[in-house]
């Protein structure tokens, strides 16, 4: 991965990314994560890890 300059207020070891979700998918995500109380970012990171492990 290419090195990049980070602003002083940004965390090291992580990168902020913008992503657009289709409305139907977002509704399904919100319904699923409301069962566990997970934060949205936590839910998405977990889903990504599951996809990478398959």
C-alpha distance matrix in Angstrom:
0.0 3.8 6.5 9.2 12.8 14.3 18.0 20.3 21.1 17.7 16.8 14.3 12.2 12.3 11.8 14.8 14.8 18.0 19.4 22.8 24.9 28.1 31.1 32.3 29.0 28.9 32.6 31.9 29.0 31.3 34.2 32.3 30.7 34.1 35.5 33.2 32.8 29.0 27.1 25.5 21.9 22.8 24.2 21.2 18.8 21.4 21.8 18.1 18.3 21.5 20.1 17.3 20.1 22.4
3.8 0.0 3.8 6.4 10.1 12.3 16.0 18.5 19.9 16.8 16.6 14.2 13.0 13.2 12.1 14.9 15.1 18.2 20.1 23.5 26.1 29.3 32.3 33.9 30.8 30.5 34.2 33.9 31.1 33.1 36.2 34.6 32.9 36.1 37.8 35.6 34.8 31.0 28.8 27.1 23.5 24.9 26.5 23.4 21.3 24.2 24.6 21.0 21.5 24.8 23.4 20.8 23.7 26.0
6.5 3.8 0.0 3.8 7.0 9.4 13.1 15.2 17.0 14.2 14.1 11.6 11.3 12.0 11.3 14.3 15.4 18.7 21.1 24.7 27.4 30.8 33.6 35.3 32.3 31.6 35.2 35.1 32.0 33.7 36.9 35.4 33.3 36.3 38.1 35.7 34.6 30.9 28.5 27.2 23.5 24.9 26.9 24.2 21.9 25.0 25.8 22.4 22.8 26.4 25.4 22.9 25.6 28.2
9.2 6.4 3.8 0.0 3.7 6.3 9.8 12.6 14.3 11.7 12.6 10.9 11.5 11.4 9.9 12.3 13.6 16.6 19.5 23.0 26.0 29.5 32.0 34.1 31.3 30.3 33.9 34.2 31.1 32.5 35.9 34.7 32.5 35.3 37.4 35.2 33.7 30.2 27.4 26.0 22.5 24.3 26.5 23.7 21.8 25.2 26.0 22.9 23.7 27.3 26.3 24.3 27.2 29.8
12.8 10.1 7.0 3.7 0.0 3.8 6.7 9.4 11.7 10.0 11.6 10.5 12.2 12.3 10.9 12.8 14.8 17.5 20.8 24.3 27.4 30.9 33.2 35.5 32.9 31.4 35.0 35.6 32.4 33.4 36.9 36.0 33.5 36.0 38.3 36.0 34.2 30.8 27.8 26.6 23.2 25.2 27.7 25.2 23.4 26.9 28.0 25.1 26.0 29.7 29.0 27.1 30.0 32.7
14.3 12.3 9.4 6.3 3.8 0.0 3.8 6.4 8.1 6.2 8.2 8.0 10.4 10.1 8.9 10.5 13.2 16.0 19.4 22.9 25.8 29.5 31.4 33.8 31.2 29.4 32.8 33.5 30.2 30.8 34.4 33.6 30.9 33.2 35.5 33.2 31.2 27.9 24.8 23.8 20.6 22.6 25.3 23.1 21.4 25.0 26.3 23.8 24.7 28.4 28.0 26.5 29.2 32.0
18.0 16.0 13.1 9.8 6.7 3.8 0.0 3.8 5.5 5.5 8.7 9.7 12.8 12.2 11.1 11.7 14.6 16.8 20.4 23.7 26.7 30.3 31.8 34.5 32.1 30.0 33.2 34.2 31.0 31.1 34.8 34.2 31.4 33.3 35.9 33.6 31.2 28.2 24.9 24.2 21.2 23.4 26.3 24.4 23.0 26.6 28.1 25.9 27.0 30.6 30.5 29.2 31.9 34.7
20.3 18.5 15.2 12.6 9.4 6.4 3.8 0.0 3.8 5.6 8.2 9.4 13.0 13.2 13.0 13.8 17.2 19.5 23.1 26.3 29.1 32.7 34.0 36.6 34.2 31.8 34.9 35.8 32.4 32.3 35.9 35.3 32.1 33.9 36.3 33.8 31.3 28.4 25.2 25.1 22.1 24.0 27.2 25.8 24.2 27.6 29.5 27.5 28.2 31.8 32.1 30.8 33.2 36.2
21.1 19.9 17.0 14.3 11.7 8.1 5.5 3.8 0.0 3.8 6.6 9.3 12.7 12.0 11.9 12.0 15.5 17.5 21.0 24.1 26.6 30.3 31.3 33.9 31.5 28.9 31.8 32.9 29.4 29.1 32.6 32.1 28.9 30.4 33.0 30.6 27.9 25.2 21.8 21.9 19.2 21.1 24.3 23.2 21.9 25.2 27.2 25.6 26.5 30.0 30.5 29.5 31.9 34.8
17.7 16.8 14.2 11.7 10.0 6.2 5.5 5.6 3.8 0.0 3.8 6.5 9.3 8.3 8.1 8.7 12.4 14.9 18.3 21.6 24.0 27.8 29.1 31.4 28.8 26.5 29.6 30.4 26.9 26.9 30.5 29.7 26.7 28.6 31.0 28.5 26.1 23.1 19.9 19.6 16.6 18.5 21.6 20.1 18.6 22.0 23.9 22.1 22.9 26.5 26.9 25.8 28.2 31.1
16.8 16.6 14.1 12.6 11.6 8.2 8.7 8.2 6.6 3.8 0.0 3.7 6.3 6.1 7.6 9.2 12.9 15.9 18.9 22.3 24.4 28.1 29.5 31.4 28.5 26.4 29.3 29.7 26.0 26.3 29.6 28.4 25.3 27.4 29.4 26.6 24.5 21.3 18.5 18.6 15.3 16.5 19.8 18.7 16.6 19.8 22.0 20.3 20.5 24.2 24.9 23.6 25.7 28.9
14.3 14.2 11.6 10.9 10.5 8.0 9.7 9.4 9.3 6.5 3.7 0.0 3.8 5.6 7.9 10.7 14.1 17.6 20.3 24.0 26.0 29.8 31.5 33.2 30.1 28.3 31.4 31.4 27.8 28.4 31.6 30.1 27.1 29.5 31.3 28.4 26.7 23.3 20.8 20.8 17.2 18.0 21.2 19.9 17.3 20.2 22.5 20.3 20.1 23.9 24.5 22.7 24.7 28.0
12.2 13.0 11.3 11.5 12.2 10.4 12.8 13.0 12.7 9.3 6.3 3.8 0.0 3.8 7.1 10.5 13.3 17.0 19.2 22.9 24.6 28.3 30.2 31.6 28.2 26.8 29.9 29.5 25.9 26.9 30.0 28.1 25.4 28.1 29.6 26.6 25.3 21.8 19.6 19.5 15.8 16.1 19.1 17.6 14.6 17.4 19.6 17.2 16.7 20.5 21.2 19.1 21.0 24.4
12.3 13.2 12.0 11.4 12.3 10.1 12.2 13.2 12.0 8.3 6.1 5.6 3.8 0.0 3.8 6.9 9.7 13.3 15.5 19.2 20.9 24.6 26.5 28.0 24.8 23.2 26.4 26.3 22.7 23.7 26.9 25.3 22.6 25.3 27.1 24.4 23.0 19.4 17.0 16.4 12.6 13.6 16.4 14.6 12.1 15.3 17.2 14.9 15.1 18.9 19.3 17.7 20.1 23.1
11.8 12.1 11.3 9.9 10.9 8.9 11.1 13.0 11.9 8.1 7.6 7.9 7.1 3.8 0.0 3.8 6.4 10.0 12.6 16.4 18.6 22.3 24.4 26.2 23.2 21.7 25.1 25.3 21.9 23.0 26.4 25.2 22.7 25.5 27.6 25.3 23.8 20.2 17.5 16.1 12.6 14.5 16.8 14.4 12.6 16.2 17.4 14.9 16.1 19.6 19.4 18.2 21.1 23.7
14.8 14.9 14.3 12.3 12.8 10.5 11.7 13.8 12.0 8.7 9.2 10.7 10.5 6.9 3.8 0.0 3.8 6.9 9.8 13.4 15.8 19.6 21.4 23.5 20.8 19.0 22.4 23.0 19.8 20.5 24.1 23.4 21.0 23.4 25.9 24.0 22.2 18.9 15.7 14.0 10.9 13.6 15.6 13.1 12.4 16.2 17.0 15.0 16.9 20.1 19.7 19.3 22.3 24.5
14.8 15.1 15.4 13.6 14.8 13.2 14.6 17.2 15.5 12.4 12.9 14.1 13.3 9.7 6.4 3.8 0.0 3.8 6.4 10.1 12.8 16.4 18.6 20.8 18.1 16.7 20.4 21.0 18.1 19.3 22.9 22.2 20.4 23.0 25.5 24.1 22.6 19.3 16.4 13.8 11.1 14.1 15.2 12.1 12.1 15.8 15.8 13.7 16.2 19.0 18.1 18.0 21.3 23.1
18.0 18.2 18.7 16.6 17.5 16.0 16.8 19.5 17.5 14.9 15.9 17.6 17.0 13.3 10.0 6.9 3.8 0.0 3.8 7.0 10.1 13.6 15.7 18.2 16.1 14.5 18.1 19.3 16.8 17.8 21.4 21.4 19.8 22.1 25.0 24.0 22.5 19.6 16.5 13.5 11.7 15.2 15.6 12.6 13.7 17.2 16.5 15.0 18.1 20.4 19.2 19.8 23.1 24.4
19.4 20.1 21.1 19.5 20.8 19.4 20.4 23.1 21.0 18.3 18.9 20.3 19.2 15.5 12.6 9.8 6.4 3.8 0.0 3.8 6.6 10.1 12.5 14.8 12.6 11.5 15.3 16.3 14.1 15.6 19.0 19.0 18.0 20.5 23.2 22.6 21.5 18.7 16.1 12.6 11.5 14.7 14.3 11.0 12.8 15.9 14.5 13.3 16.8 18.5 17.0 18.2 21.5 22.3
22.8 23.5 24.7 23.0 24.3 22.9 23.7 26.3 24.1 21.6 22.3 24.0 22.9 19.2 16.4 13.4 10.1 7.0 3.8 0.0 3.8 6.8 9.3 11.9 10.4 9.5 13.1 14.5 13.2 14.5 17.7 18.3 17.9 20.0 22.8 22.9 21.9 19.6 17.2 13.5 13.4 16.6 15.4 12.5 15.1 17.7 15.8 15.2 18.9 20.0 18.4 20.1 23.3 23.6
24.9 26.1 27.4 26.0 27.4 25.8 26.7 29.1 26.6 24.0 24.4 26.0 24.6 20.9 18.6 15.8 12.8 10.1 6.6 3.8 0.0 3.8 6.2 8.3 6.5 6.0 9.6 10.8 9.9 11.6 14.4 15.1 15.2 17.3 20.0 20.5 19.9 17.9 16.1 12.3 13.0 15.7 13.8 11.3 14.5 16.3 14.0 14.3 18.0 18.4 16.9 19.3 22.2 22.1
28.1 29.3 30.8 29.5 30.9 29.5 30.3 32.7 30.3 27.8 28.1 29.8 28.3 24.6 22.3 19.6 16.4 13.6 10.1 6.8 3.8 0.0 3.8 5.6 5.4 6.2 8.7 10.2 10.7 12.3 14.4 15.6 16.5 18.2 20.7 21.9 21.5 20.1 18.7 15.0 16.2 18.7 16.2 14.1 17.5 18.9 16.1 16.7 20.5 20.3 18.6 21.3 24.1 23.4
31.1 32.3 33.6 32.0 33.2 31.4 31.8 34.0 31.3 29.1 29.5 31.5 30.2 26.5 24.4 21.4 18.6 15.7 12.5 9.3 6.2 3.8 0.0 3.8 5.5 5.1 6.2 8.7 9.9 10.5 12.3 14.3 15.4 16.4 19.0 20.7 20.2 19.3 18.1 14.7 16.8 19.1 16.6 15.2 18.9 20.0 17.5 18.8 22.4 22.0 20.9 23.8 26.2 25.6
32.3 33.9 35.3 34.1 35.5 33.8 34.5 36.6 33.9 31.4 31.4 33.2 31.6 28.0 26.2 23.5 20.8 18.2 14.8 11.9 8.3 5.6 3.8 0.0 3.8 5.5 5.2 6.4 8.8 10.1 10.8 12.6 14.5 15.6 17.6 19.6 19.8 19.2 18.7 15.5 17.7 19.4 16.3 15.3 19.1 19.4 16.6 18.4 21.7 20.7 19.6 22.9 24.9 23.9
29.0 30.8 32.3 31.3 32.9 31.2 32.1 34.2 31.5 28.8 28.5 30.1 28.2 24.8 23.2 20.8 18.1 16.1 12.6 10.4 6.5 5.4 5.5 3.8 0.0 3.8 5.4 5.1 6.2 8.6 9.9 10.7 12.3 14.2 16.1 17.5 17.8 16.6 16.2 12.9 14.7 16.2 13.0 11.8 15.4 15.7 12.9 14.6 17.9 17.0 16.0 19.2 21.3 20.5
28.9 30.5 31.6 30.3 31.4 29.4 30.0 31.8 28.9 26.5 26.4 28.3 26.8 23.2 21.7 19.0 16.7 14.5 11.5 9.5 6.0 6.2 5.1 5.5 3.8 0.0 3.8 5.4 5.0 6.1 8.5 9.8 10.5 12.0 14.6 15.8 15.4 14.3 13.4 10.1 12.4 14.3 11.6 10.7 14.5 15.3 13.1 14.9 18.2 17.9 17.4 20.4 22.5 22.3
32.6 34.2 35.2 33.9 35.0 32.8 33.2 34.9 31.8 29.6 29.3 31.4 29.9 26.4 25.1 22.4 20.4 18.1 15.3 13.1 9.6 8.7 6.2 5.2 5.4 3.8 0.0 3.8 5.5 5.2 6.2 8.7 10.1 10.6 13.0 15.1 15.0 14.8 14.5 11.9 14.8 16.2 13.3 13.3 17.1 17.3 15.2 17.7 20.6 19.8 19.7 22.9 24.6 24.1
31.9 33.9 35.1 34.2 35.6 33.5 34.2 35.8 32.9 30.4 29.7 31.4 29.5 26.3 25.3 23.0 21.0 19.3 16.3 14.5 10.8 10.2 8.7 6.4 5.1 5.4 3.8 0.0 3.8 5.5 5.1 6.2 8.6 10.0 11.4 13.5 14.2 13.9 14.4 12.0 14.7 15.3 11.8 12.1 15.8 15.2 12.8 15.7 18.3 16.9 17.0 20.5 21.7 21.1
29.0 31.1 32.0 31.1 32.4 30.2 31.0 32.4 29.4 26.9 26.0 27.8 25.9 22.7 21.9 19.8 18.1 16.8 14.1 13.2 9.9 10.7 9.9 8.8 6.2 5.0 5.5 3.8 0.0 3.8 5.5 5.2 6.1 8.4 10.3 11.3 11.7 10.7 10.9 8.3 10.9 11.5 8.1 8.6 12.2 11.9 10.0 12.9 15.5 14.7 15.1 18.2 19.6 19.6
31.3 33.1 33.7 32.5 33.4 30.8 31.1 32.3 29.1 26.9 26.3 28.4 26.9 23.7 23.0 20.5 19.3 17.8 15.6 14.5 11.6 12.3 10.5 10.1 8.6 6.1 5.2 5.5 3.8 0.0 3.8 5.5 5.3 6.0 8.9 10.3 9.8 9.7 9.7 7.8 11.3 12.0 9.3 10.6 14.1 14.0 13.0 15.8 18.2 17.7 18.5 21.5 22.8 23.0
34.2 36.2 36.9 35.9 36.9 34.4 34.8 35.9 32.6 30.5 29.6 31.6 30.0 26.9 26.4 24.1 22.9 21.4 19.0 17.7 14.4 14.4 12.3 10.8 9.9 8.5 6.2 5.1 5.5 3.8 0.0 3.8 5.7 5.3 7.0 9.7 10.2 11.0 12.2 11.0 14.4 14.4 11.4 13.2 16.5 15.5 14.4 17.7 19.7 18.5 19.5 22.8 23.6 23.4
32.3 34.6 35.4 34.7 36.0 33.6 34.2 35.3 32.1 29.7 28.4 30.1 28.1 25.3 25.2 23.4 22.2 21.4 19.0 18.3 15.1 15.6 14.3 12.6 10.7 9.8 8.7 6.2 5.2 5.5 3.8 0.0 3.8 5.5 5.7 7.5 9.1 9.3 11.2 10.3 13.2 12.4 9.0 11.2 14.1 12.5 11.5 15.0 16.6 15.2 16.6 19.8 20.2 20.2
30.7 32.9 33.3 32.5 33.5 30.9 31.4 32.1 28.9 26.7 25.3 27.1 25.4 22.6 22.7 21.0 20.4 19.8 18.0 17.9 15.2 16.5 15.4 14.5 12.3 10.5 10.1 8.6 6.1 5.3 5.7 3.8 0.0 3.8 5.2 5.4 5.9 5.6 7.5 7.3 10.3 9.3 6.7 9.6 12.2 11.0 11.0 14.4 15.7 15.1 16.9 19.7 20.2 20.9
34.1 36.1 36.3 35.3 36.0 33.2 33.3 33.9 30.4 28.6 27.4 29.5 28.1 25.3 25.5 23.4 23.0 22.1 20.5 20.0 17.3 18.2 16.4 15.6 14.2 12.0 10.6 10.0 8.4 6.0 5.3 5.5 3.8 0.0 3.8 5.5 5.1 7.1 8.9 9.4 12.9 12.2 10.1 13.1 15.7 14.6 14.8 18.1 19.5 18.8 20.7 23.5 23.9 24.5
35.5 37.8 38.1 37.4 38.3 35.5 35.9 36.3 33.0 31.0 29.4 31.3 29.6 27.1 27.6 25.9 25.5 25.0 23.2 22.8 20.0 20.7 19.0 17.6 16.1 14.6 13.0 11.4 10.3 8.9 7.0 5.7 5.2 3.8 0.0 3.8 5.9 8.2 11.2 12.1 15.1 13.5 11.3 14.6 16.7 14.8 15.1 18.7 19.4 18.3 20.5 23.4 23.2 23.6
33.2 35.6 35.7 35.2 36.0 33.2 33.6 33.8 30.6 28.5 26.6 28.4 26.6 24.4 25.3 24.0 24.1 24.0 22.6 22.9 20.5 21.9 20.7 19.6 17.5 15.8 15.1 13.5 11.3 10.3 9.7 7.5 5.4 5.5 3.8 0.0 3.8 5.4 9.0 10.8 13.2 10.9 9.4 13.1 14.5 12.5 13.7 17.1 17.3 16.6 19.3 21.7 21.4 22.4
32.8 34.8 34.6 33.7 34.2 31.2 31.2 31.3 27.9 26.1 24.5 26.7 25.3 23.0 23.8 22.2 22.6 22.5 21.5 21.9 19.9 21.5 20.2 19.8 17.8 15.4 15.0 14.2 11.7 9.8 10.2 9.1 5.9 5.1 5.9 3.8 0.0 3.8 6.5 9.0 11.6 10.0 9.4 13.0 14.5 13.4 14.9 18.0 18.5 18.5 21.0 23.1 23.3 24.6
29.0 31.0 30.9 30.2 30.8 27.9 28.2 28.4 25.2 23.1 21.3 23.3 21.8 19.4 20.2 18.9 19.3 19.6 18.7 19.6 17.9 20.1 19.3 19.2 16.6 14.3 14.8 13.9 10.7 9.7 11.0 9.3 5.6 7.1 8.2 5.4 3.8 0.0 3.8 6.3 8.2 6.2 6.1 9.7 10.8 10.0 11.9 14.6 15.1 15.6 18.0 19.9 20.3 21.9
27.1 28.8 28.5 27.4 27.8 24.8 24.9 25.2 21.8 19.9 18.5 20.8 19.6 17.0 17.5 15.7 16.4 16.5 16.1 17.2 16.1 18.7 18.1 18.7 16.2 13.4 14.5 14.4 10.9 9.7 12.2 11.2 7.5 8.9 11.2 9.0 6.5 3.8 0.0 3.8 5.6 5.2 6.3 8.8 10.0 10.7 12.4 14.4 15.5 16.6 18.6 20.2 21.2 23.0
25.5 27.1 27.2 26.0 26.6 23.8 24.2 25.1 21.9 19.6 18.6 20.8 19.5 16.4 16.1 14.0 13.8 13.5 12.6 13.5 12.3 15.0 14.7 15.5 12.9 10.1 11.9 12.0 8.3 7.8 11.0 10.3 7.3 9.4 12.1 10.8 9.0 6.3 3.8 0.0 3.8 5.4 5.1 6.3 8.7 9.9 10.7 12.4 14.4 15.5 16.7 18.5 20.1 21.6
21.9 23.5 23.5 22.5 23.2 20.6 21.2 22.1 19.2 16.6 15.3 17.2 15.8 12.6 12.6 10.9 11.1 11.7 11.5 13.4 13.0 16.2 16.8 17.7 14.7 12.4 14.8 14.7 10.9 11.3 14.4 13.2 10.3 12.9 15.1 13.2 11.6 8.2 5.6 3.8 0.0 3.8 5.4 5.1 6.1 8.5 9.8 10.5 12.3 14.2 15.3 16.5 18.3 20.3
22.8 24.9 24.9 24.3 25.2 22.6 23.4 24.0 21.1 18.5 16.5 18.0 16.1 13.6 14.5 13.6 14.1 15.2 14.7 16.6 15.7 18.7 19.1 19.4 16.2 14.3 16.2 15.3 11.5 12.0 14.4 12.4 9.3 12.2 13.5 10.9 10.0 6.2 5.2 5.4 3.8 0.0 3.8 5.5 5.2 6.1 8.6 9.9 10.6 12.3 14.3 15.4 16.5 18.7
24.2 26.5 26.9 26.5 27.7 25.3 26.3 27.2 24.3 21.6 19.8 21.2 19.1 16.4 16.8 15.6 15.2 15.6 14.3 15.4 13.8 16.2 16.6 16.3 13.0 11.6 13.3 11.8 8.1 9.3 11.4 9.0 6.7 10.1 11.3 9.4 9.4 6.1 6.3 5.1 5.4 3.8 0.0 3.8 5.5 5.2 6.2 8.7 10.0 10.6 12.4 14.4 15.5 16.9
21.2 23.4 24.2 23.7 25.2 23.1 24.4 25.8 23.2 20.1 18.7 19.9 17.6 14.6 14.4 13.1 12.1 12.6 11.0 12.5 11.3 14.1 15.2 15.3 11.8 10.7 13.3 12.1 8.6 10.6 13.2 11.2 9.6 13.1 14.6 13.1 13.0 9.7 8.8 6.3 5.1 5.5 3.8 0.0 3.8 5.4 5.0 6.2 8.7 9.9 10.6 12.4 14.3 15.7
18.8 21.3 21.9 21.8 23.4 21.4 23.0 24.2 21.9 18.6 16.6 17.3 14.6 12.1 12.6 12.4 12.1 13.7 12.8 15.1 14.5 17.5 18.9 19.1 15.4 14.5 17.1 15.8 12.2 14.1 16.5 14.1 12.2 15.7 16.7 14.5 14.5 10.8 10.0 8.7 6.1 5.2 5.5 3.8 0.0 3.8 5.5 5.1 6.2 8.7 9.9 10.6 12.4 14.6
21.4 24.2 25.0 25.2 26.9 25.0 26.6 27.6 25.2 22.0 19.8 20.2 17.4 15.3 16.2 16.2 15.8 17.2 15.9 17.7 16.3 18.9 20.0 19.4 15.7 15.3 17.3 15.2 11.9 14.0 15.5 12.5 11.0 14.6 14.8 12.5 13.4 10.0 10.7 9.9 8.5 6.1 5.2 5.4 3.8 0.0 3.8 5.4 5.1 6.2 8.7 9.9 10.6 12.6
21.8 24.6 25.8 26.0 28.0 26.3 28.1 29.5 27.2 23.9 22.0 22.5 19.6 17.2 17.4 17.0 15.8 16.5 14.5 15.8 14.0 16.1 17.5 16.6 12.9 13.1 15.2 12.8 10.0 13.0 14.4 11.5 11.0 14.8 15.1 13.7 14.9 11.9 12.4 10.7 9.8 8.6 6.2 5.0 5.5 3.8 0.0 3.8 5.5 5.1 6.2 8.7 10.0 10.9
18.1 21.0 22.4 22.9 25.1 23.8 25.9 27.5 25.6 22.1 20.3 20.3 17.2 14.9 14.9 15.0 13.7 15.0 13.3 15.2 14.3 16.7 18.8 18.4 14.6 14.9 17.7 15.7 12.9 15.8 17.7 15.0 14.4 18.1 18.7 17.1 18.0 14.6 14.4 12.4 10.5 9.9 8.7 6.2 5.1 5.4 3.8 0.0 3.8 5.4 5.1 6.2 8.7 10.2
18.3 21.5 22.8 23.7 26.0 24.7 27.0 28.2 26.5 22.9 20.5 20.1 16.7 15.1 16.1 16.9 16.2 18.1 16.8 18.9 18.0 20.5 22.4 21.7 17.9 18.2 20.6 18.3 15.5 18.2 19.7 16.6 15.7 19.5 19.4 17.3 18.5 15.1 15.5 14.4 12.3 10.6 10.0 8.7 6.2 5.1 5.5 3.8 0.0 3.8 5.4 5.1 6.2 8.8
21.5 24.8 26.4 27.3 29.7 28.4 30.6 31.8 30.0 26.5 24.2 23.9 20.5 18.9 19.6 20.1 19.0 20.4 18.5 20.0 18.4 20.3 22.0 20.7 17.0 17.9 19.8 16.9 14.7 17.7 18.5 15.2 15.1 18.8 18.3 16.6 18.5 15.6 16.6 15.5 14.2 12.3 10.6 9.9 8.7 6.2 5.1 5.4 3.8 0.0 3.8 5.5 5.1 6.5
20.1 23.4 25.4 26.3 29.0 28.0 30.5 32.1 30.5 26.9 24.9 24.5 21.2 19.3 19.4 19.7 18.1 19.2 17.0 18.4 16.9 18.6 20.9 19.6 16.0 17.4 19.7 17.0 15.1 18.5 19.5 16.6 16.9 20.7 20.5 19.3 21.0 18.0 18.6 16.7 15.3 14.3 12.4 10.6 9.9 8.7 6.2 5.1 5.4 3.8 0.0 3.8 5.5 5.4
17.3 20.8 22.9 24.3 27.1 26.5 29.2 30.8 29.5 25.8 23.6 22.7 19.1 17.7 18.2 19.3 18.0 19.8 18.2 20.1 19.3 21.3 23.8 22.9 19.2 20.4 22.9 20.5 18.2 21.5 22.8 19.8 19.7 23.5 23.4 21.7 23.1 19.9 20.2 18.5 16.5 15.4 14.4 12.4 10.6 9.9 8.7 6.2 5.1 5.5 3.8 0.0 3.8 5.6
20.1 23.7 25.6 27.2 30.0 29.2 31.9 33.2 31.9 28.2 25.7 24.7 21.0 20.1 21.1 22.3 21.3 23.1 21.5 23.3 22.2 24.1 26.2 24.9 21.3 22.5 24.6 21.7 19.6 22.8 23.6 20.2 20.2 23.9 23.2 21.4 23.3 20.3 21.2 20.1 18.3 16.5 15.5 14.3 12.4 10.6 10.0 8.7 6.2 5.1 5.5 3.8 0.0 3.8
22.4 26.0 28.2 29.8 32.7 32.0 34.7 36.2 34.8 31.1 28.9 28.0 24.4 23.1 23.7 24.5 23.1 24.4 22.3 23.6 22.1 23.4 25.6 23.9 20.5 22.3 24.1 21.1 19.6 23.0 23.4 20.2 20.9 24.5 23.6 22.4 24.6 21.9 23.0 21.6 20.3 18.7 16.9 15.7 14.6 12.6 10.9 10.2 8.8 6.5 5.4 5.6 3.8 0.0
